[in-house]
């Protein structure tokens, strides 16, 4: 059985983006860059939704130019009911049921799975109990009213067990949890 890791970059107040913040909330540093490269270097299958694919495909990649694949050696699956084709190498579009397909990929796959962006997809996988690791890359700011896409909005309750934590660039905190599968006791 393969593992599924959900990586989410959030502000301290839980937003995955802000109307006024640049990429990485403006806190991109050498240790964060190294972490990203190390994470992308291993064998894996990256799962993403249409909006994340289109956002990444609209930025210049390593080979230059809009639409270039920023992760040319990494296999990717884009879940979308509307997207028919993708320009990236090693990428396929899946229009099948997300939960059924990820369940199949976990049981029959040969490499670990991880999400990239794709908050709706990540929430659905959490609620379905398919996530083995939830990694929050927490950036040191409160975005307040400018926040967009609150990651935890609509996520069902579940207990998390702390697996690891460390800081990057003395400012960004990576916190890794394992969902226990146990519900939160009701009062």
C-alpha positions as CSV (number, residue, x, y, z in Angstrom):
1,X,0.0,0.0,0.0
2,X,1.5,3.4,-1.0
3,X,1.3,6.4,1.2
4,X,-0.4,9.7,0.4
5,X,1.1,12.9,1.7
6,X,-0.9,16.2,1.5
7,X,1.4,19.3,1.5
8,X,-0.3,22.6,2.3
9,X,1.4,26.0,2.5
10,X,-0.6,28.2,4.9
11,X,-0.4,31.4,6.9
12,X,-0.6,31.1,10.7
13,X,-4.4,31.9,10.4
14,X,-4.9,29.0,8.0
15,X,-5.1,30.7,4.6
16,X,-3.4,29.1,1.6
17,X,-3.1,32.5,-0.1
18,X,-3.7,36.2,0.3
19,X,-4.8,38.8,-2.1
20,X,-1.8,40.9,-1.1
21,X,0.9,38.3,-0.6
22,X,3.4,37.1,-3.3
23,X,4.3,33.4,-3.8
24,X,5.3,31.7,-0.6
25,X,3.8,34.7,1.2
26,X,7.1,36.4,0.5
27,X,9.2,34.1,2.7
28,X,11.0,32.0,0.1
29,X,14.5,31.2,1.3
30,X,17.4,28.8,0.7
31,X,16.2,26.2,3.1
32,X,12.7,26.2,1.7
33,X,14.1,26.0,-1.8
34,X,16.3,23.0,-0.8
35,X,13.3,21.3,0.9
36,X,11.2,21.7,-2.3
37,X,14.0,20.3,-4.5
38,X,14.6,17.4,-2.1
39,X,10.9,16.6,-2.1
40,X,10.6,16.7,-5.8
41,X,13.7,14.5,-6.4
42,X,12.3,11.2,-5.1
43,X,10.0,8.8,-6.9
44,X,6.4,9.9,-6.5
45,X,3.1,10.6,-8.3
46,X,1.9,14.1,-7.8
47,X,-1.9,14.6,-7.7
48,X,-3.4,18.0,-8.5
49,X,-6.6,19.6,-9.6
50,X,-7.3,21.6,-12.8
51,X,-6.8,25.0,-11.2
52,X,-3.4,24.1,-9.8
53,X,-2.3,22.6,-13.1
54,X,-3.4,25.7,-15.1
55,X,-1.7,28.1,-12.6
56,X,1.5,26.2,-12.8
57,X,1.3,25.7,-16.6
58,X,0.8,29.5,-16.9
59,X,4.2,30.2,-15.3
60,X,7.6,29.7,-16.9
61,X,9.1,26.4,-16.1
62,X,12.7,25.1,-16.0
63,X,12.8,24.8,-19.7
64,X,11.5,28.3,-20.2
65,X,8.3,29.8,-21.5
66,X,4.7,29.7,-20.4
67,X,3.3,26.2,-20.3
68,X,6.6,24.5,-19.7
69,X,6.5,21.7,-17.2
70,X,8.2,22.8,-14.0
71,X,8.6,19.2,-12.9
72,X,9.5,17.4,-16.2
73,X,10.7,14.1,-14.5
74,X,7.8,13.7,-12.1
75,X,4.7,11.7,-13.0
76,X,1.5,13.7,-12.4
77,X,-2.3,13.2,-12.5
78,X,-4.6,16.1,-13.0
79,X,-8.1,15.5,-11.7
80,X,-10.7,17.4,-13.7
81,X,-14.1,16.9,-15.2
82,X,-13.6,19.6,-17.8
83,X,-9.9,19.4,-18.8
84,X,-9.3,17.1,-21.8
85,X,-5.6,17.3,-22.5
86,X,-2.4,18.6,-20.9
87,X,0.8,19.8,-22.4
88,X,3.2,18.5,-19.8
89,X,5.2,15.3,-20.2
90,X,4.5,12.5,-17.7
91,X,1.0,13.9,-17.0
92,X,-2.4,12.4,-17.5
93,X,-5.9,13.8,-17.0
94,X,-8.2,11.7,-14.8
95,X,-12.0,12.3,-15.1
96,X,-12.8,9.3,-12.8
97,X,-14.0,9.6,-9.3
98,X,-11.2,11.1,-7.2
99,X,-11.7,8.9,-4.1
100,X,-12.0,5.7,-6.2
101,X,-9.0,6.5,-8.3
102,X,-6.8,7.5,-5.4
103,X,-7.8,4.4,-3.5
104,X,-6.8,2.4,-6.6
105,X,-3.5,4.2,-6.9
106,X,-2.7,3.7,-3.2
107,X,-3.3,-0.1,-3.5
108,X,-1.8,-0.8,-7.0
109,X,0.8,2.0,-7.3
110,X,4.5,1.6,-7.2
111,X,5.5,5.1,-5.8
112,X,4.2,7.3,-2.9
113,X,1.5,9.8,-3.8
114,X,1.4,13.5,-2.8
115,X,-0.7,16.5,-3.6
116,X,0.5,19.8,-4.8
117,X,-1.7,22.8,-4.1
118,X,-5.2,21.7,-5.0
119,X,-7.0,22.5,-1.8
120,X,-10.4,21.1,-2.7
121,X,-8.7,17.8,-3.7
122,X,-6.7,17.7,-0.5
123,X,-9.9,18.4,1.6
124,X,-11.8,15.6,-0.1
125,X,-8.9,13.1,0.5
126,X,-8.7,14.1,4.1
127,X,-12.4,13.6,4.6
128,X,-12.2,10.2,2.9
129,X,-9.5,9.0,5.3
130,X,-7.0,8.4,2.5
131,X,-4.3,10.8,3.8
132,X,-1.3,9.2,5.6
133,X,0.6,12.4,6.2
134,X,-0.6,16.0,6.4
135,X,2.3,18.4,6.2
136,X,1.7,22.1,6.9
137,X,4.3,24.5,5.8
138,X,3.3,27.4,8.1
139,X,4.5,30.9,7.2
140,X,4.9,33.5,9.9
141,X,2.1,35.9,9.2
142,X,-1.6,36.5,9.7
143,X,-3.1,37.5,6.4
144,X,-6.5,38.5,8.0
145,X,-9.1,40.0,5.7
146,X,-6.8,39.7,2.6
147,X,-6.8,35.9,3.1
148,X,-8.2,33.7,0.4
149,X,-8.8,30.0,0.4
150,X,-9.0,29.0,4.1
151,X,-7.6,25.5,3.9
152,X,-9.5,24.1,6.9
153,X,-12.9,25.4,5.8
154,X,-15.3,22.5,5.5
155,X,-12.9,19.8,6.6
156,X,-14.4,17.2,8.9
157,X,-13.0,16.7,12.4
158,X,-10.3,14.1,13.0
159,X,-7.5,13.6,15.4
160,X,-3.9,14.2,14.3
161,X,-0.7,12.8,15.7
162,X,2.5,14.9,15.5
163,X,5.1,13.1,13.5
164,X,7.8,15.7,12.9
165,X,8.5,19.4,12.9
166,X,11.3,21.7,12.0
167,X,11.9,25.2,10.9
168,X,13.2,26.4,7.6
169,X,15.2,29.6,7.2
170,X,14.5,30.4,10.9
171,X,11.0,31.5,10.1
172,X,8.9,28.9,8.3
173,X,7.6,26.0,10.3
174,X,7.0,22.6,8.7
175,X,4.7,20.5,10.9
176,X,3.9,16.9,9.9
177,X,0.9,15.1,11.2
178,X,-0.5,11.6,10.8
179,X,-4.3,11.4,10.8
180,X,-5.2,8.8,13.5
181,X,-8.6,7.9,12.0
182,X,-10.2,8.6,15.4
183,X,-13.0,11.1,15.7
184,X,-12.7,14.0,18.1
185,X,-14.6,13.2,21.3
186,X,-17.8,15.2,21.5
187,X,-18.6,17.3,24.7
